């Protein structure tokens, strides 16, 4: 995956998580959500903005916090090489 493509994926994935938190979980306050989910507020903010690449263990924590099934988290659609 090229750098531009990777960055675009991170931004899209972050937007997907933010939308999930706000619309599905009805939690607008990231600080409150981070407290309830036991995840670091600043790290969550960076993930939702697509600023950091995460490890697999963090992905599992996110799936639990955002109440995503394995299919929903790993089935996230991203732009492939054309």
N, C-alpha and C positions, 0 to 999 in steps of 0.2 A: 504494500500500500504506500503510495507516494505521500510526502508530507502534507501537501495541500488537501489531498483526499482524506488523510487521517484527521487533520484539523477540522475539516467540514463534518466528518463523522462525529467527532467529539462535541462539536457545537450542536448538531442535530440530536445527539443522544442526551445531552444536557437539557435541551429544550423539551425533549420527551419526558424526562424525569420531572422537570419543573411543572409541566402541564399536568402530569399525573398527580403530583403533590397538591397543586392548587384546585384542580377540577374534580378529580376522583376522590382524593382523600380529604378535600375541603379544608386544607391547611395552608393558609396564605402566609403565615409567619414562619420563615425559615428557622429562626432562632428557637422558637417553640418546638418546631418539628424535630430539630436536631436534638433537643433535650429529650423529647419523647422517644426518639429512635436510638438514642445513645450514640449518635454520630457527631463528629466535630463540625460545628457550624461553618467555620471558614473553609474547611475541605468540601463540604456539601455545596457551598456557594460557588467554589471554583469548578466543581464537577458540573453543576447546573449551567455554568457559563461556558463550558467546554474548554476550560483553561488548563486542566491537568488530565493526563492519561492515568487510568487507575489499574491497580492490580486485581487479579481474580478474586482474592479474599475480600477486597473492598466491594467488588461487584456482588458477592454473596450477601454482604451486610446491607447493601443498597436494595437488593431484591427483597430482603426481609422488611426493611424499613418502609419501602414504597409499596409493599404488599403485591409484589409482582411474581407471577409463576415463572418457572424455569423457561417455559415456552415464550412468555411475554418478554423476559429480559434477554434471552439469547435469540429470540426471533425478531428483534428490532431490525427494521429494514434500513439499509444504508446504500449509498450510491456505490455501485460496483464498477470495476474497470470496464470500459467500453471499447 
